[in-house]
Amino acid sequence: MASGGELELSRLSASQQAALQQYTDVTSQDIKDAIPLLERSQWNVQIAIAKFFDGEGPDPLAEAPAAQVNVPRTTARHQNLHESFLDADSRAYQPSRRPQAEPAPRVVPQLPVLYRTPFLVSILFAPFRLGYEIFSGIFGLLFYLASFLPRSLRSRFVASSIPKGLRQTDGRRVTLPMETAQRFKRDFEEEYGTHSLPFFEGGHAQALDTAKKDLKFLLTVLLSPEHDDTESFVRNTLLSPEVANFINDPNNNMIIWGGNVLDSEAYQVAREYNCVKFPFSCVVCLTPKEGSTRMGIVKRLVGPMTPESYLTGIQSAITKYGPDLNGVRAERAAQEMARSLRSQQDSAYERSLAADRERARQKREAAAAAAAAEKRAQEEAEAAARQQRLRQEWREWRATTLAPEPDTGEKDVARLALNMPPSYGAGRVIRRFASQTTLEEVYAFVECYDLLREQGARKSAEKPEGYEHKYGFRIASVMPRETFEPSTSTTVGEKMGRGGNLVVEEIDPDEEEDE
């Protein structure tokens, strides 16, 4: 593929290669597709760009030979006078076909490419540049002096003093399309005073795209300050109340774009639209029956005209192509309504889907919370069962480590009467303890009393590892009331002496937590 592209480039001339480079910089089209399009456009870059963006219509140059070859031959026909009248009547009732509108080019102004001159070249051409500056200064002085002359003499003097090749710019700086439109509007107001025409503040390509997108009519007005009929046309026709009111009426769907042919963009528009006489106006709109994406010139208004004839030409174009645009508007409105309905349906579906997802999420969270609660209850039950098992093992071990009850003959003994809680089922228990017995030993006796009562209790047991026993009761004296803690250092002899009457009270779990 690379060799084929190089072969095609090699057979092009220098001007054709420059046109190809300029075209590809704007459109970014492949070279293999760009060269045939430029050949069909006679290597005119502006026409090729317009065909690329607006679509390529039928080529008259390519169709002319085919039309000459395929010329339909009429066969000889014999008819009488009556048949000829019948044919004339039938042709009179046939609907006339609308002539195809001329395509409206999309003009994209090309800004000049600035480049820096090499240092040696600038030194060689310094004398020529100095002479040019002197020449420009002299002409600038002449232009300044000519500004004091009347307008008629000033326009003739300026037009005759400028070469024909340079009259399209008048020394005006090439600017962006928006800046050019603002400059035209400002100059128009300075020349003709305040007006009500809503000139489009943008480039002609932007105005064309806006008219195409919004389905409106674009009125392009090109003015030449050097033309004698420009001032009378603007003051008497373009700024007339009936024309201004018609353009400002929103029901007419009009966009007006104006340009001075001394500007680069307006000059290119005049060339592409085949403007041969000023003042020049044309009405452009979308032609759906000739192509769904094609903009066509539906009316040309050339030369000086009265407000009535100017307005009649615009109204005729609107009357002819307005129903087509109304049909496209209705179609777009139906598409927009269908799109809005689909959007609402999608939005309702998304909301319903979001609600279903929220309910599913809440259901999953509730199930996870129930599972976590069940797992936590199971763990608590297992922990309680393990605690109960360890407590039981500790009681069995502690029962084997309790000191036996002293004999009745021993002297250093304390006789204690313990009133057990009803849950113990023991009632009042009387037991002798050595005076050196600790209070913790008394607590252990009460804790393991049921095991000591049983016959055949285990005599050998091991203390469970990592278990710290807590007593679920307290021992207190009756009169005066005093609570005794399970201390391993305090003895029975120190607290109760030779004996005492004690009460064993169960501790409520809630009360224990409060303490």
Sequence and secondary structure as in RCSB ss.txt:
>XXXX:A:sequence
MASGGELELSRLSASQQAALQQYTDVTSQDIKDAIPLLERSQWNVQIAIAKFFDGEGPDPLAEAPAAQVNVPRTT
ARHQNLHESFLDADSRAYQPSRRPQAEPAPRVVPQLPVLYRTPFLVSILFAPFRLGYEIFSGIFGLLFYLASFLP
RSLRSRFVASSIPKGLRQTDGRRVTLPMETAQRFKRDFEEEYGTHSLPFFEGGHAQALDTAKKDLKFLLTVLLSP
EHDDTESFVRNTLLSPEVANFINDPNNNMIIWGGNVLDSEAYQVAREYNCVKFPFSCVVCLTPKEGSTRMGIVKR
LVGPMTPESYLTGIQSAITKYGPDLNGVRAERAAQEMARSLRSQQDSAYERSLAADRERARQKREAAAAAAAAEK
RAQEEAEAAARQQRLRQEWREWRATTLAPEPDTGEKDVARLALNMPPSYGAGRVIRRFASQTTLEEVYAFVECYD
LLREQGARKSAEKPEGYEHKYGFRIASVMPRETFEPSTSTTVGEKMGRGGNLVVEEIDPDEEEDE
>XXXX:A:secstr
 HHHHHHHHHTS HHHHHHHHHHHHHH   HHHHHHHHHHTTT HHHHHHHHHH     HHHHHHHHHHT     
     HHHHHHHHHHHHHS       EE               HHHHHHTHHHHHHHHHHHHHHHHHHHHHTTS 
HHHHHHHHHHHS GGGTTTTT     HHHHHHHHHHHHHHHH S    B SS HHHHHHHHHHHT EEEEEEE T
TSTTHHHIIIIIITSHHHHHHHH GGG EEEEEEETTSHHHHHHHHHTT  SSSEEEEEEE TTT TT EEEEEE
EES   HHHHHHHHHHHHHHHHHHHHHHHHHHHHHHHHHHHHHHHHHHHHHHHHHHHHHHHHHHHHHHHHHHHHH
HHHHHHHHHHHHHHHHHHHHHHHHHHS     TT SSEEEEEEE  GGGT  EEEEEEETT BHHHHHHHHHTHH
HHHSTT  S     TT     SEEEEETTTTEEE   SS BHHHHHTTEEEEEEEE  HHHHHH 
